[in-house]
Amino acid sequence: MTNDELIAKVAEATGQKKIDIQKAMDVMIETITQTVKTNGKVNITGLGIFKLKDKKARVGRNPKTGETVQVPARKAPKFLPSKNFKEIVN
């Protein structure tokens, strides 16, 4: 499902205009992104938790040359699905 298809479904289900749903989704995505970026966590009941995870430094390998390279430590976004979401999907 694309973003446009999702917006159309939500607009149809709520009776709201597509432009209003688009604005709400943009604000929601921006809020989640900014919260996670500042080491926060966003818990959406029934869906899951968005958070930032620390990744340790490691030794990697260049697939082209086979040469080993040092991959520095970094932070990466992580999504943990809720128990309800997992049950629906399985």
N, C-alpha and C positions, 0 to 999 in steps of 0.2 A: 504494500500500500504506500502510495506516495503522500507527501505532505498535503498536496491539493485534494487528494481523495479523502484524507483524514478530516480536513477542514470541511469538506462538503458533507461528510457523514455527521459530524458534530453539529453543523449548521442545520441540517435536516432534522436531527433528533431534538434540538433545542428550540427551533423556530427563529434563531438569531440570523443576522446577516453574516455572510462569509467573511467580509472585511473585519467585522467585530471579533469573530473567532480567530482570524489570522493575527490581529493585534494582541489578543489574549494569549495565544500560543507563543508569539514573539516575546512577550513580557515573561511568560513562564520559563521559556528556554533561557533567556538572559539571566533571570533570577537564579535558576539552578546553576548555570555556568559560573556566575560571579560568586555564589556561595561556596561551591566546590573549590573554585580557584583560590579562595582565601582560607583553605583548609577546613571548611565547614562541611556539614553533611546535610543532605536533604532526604527526608523520609516521606515517601508518598504511600500511604496505607493502601494495600491491595496491589501495589505495583512493585515497590522495592526502594532501595537506598542508593543514592548517588553519593560517592565520597572520593577522596584523594588517597592514593596508596603510595607509600615509599617503595621504590624499586632499588635494590642493592646494586652496587657496581659489580661488574662481571667481566669475564673474558669471553669475547665473541670470536667469530670466524668470518672473514670475508669470503662469501661463496664463490666469487670469481677466481680469486688467487689462492684461497686456502690459508692465507696469512691470518694470524691471530691478532686481534685488536682489543684494546681496553675500552669497554663500554662504561661510561660514568654513571654514578647513581643519579636518579631522577625521580620525579613524582609523576604519577599517571592516574587518570580518572578510572574509577571502577564502579560498576553497577552490580548490586547484590539483589537479585529478584526476591520478592516476598514469598512466603510459603504458599499463599493463595495463588499467586501468579504461576509458580512452578507446577502446582496441581492442575491448573487450567491447561497449561501447555502439554503436560504429559498425559 
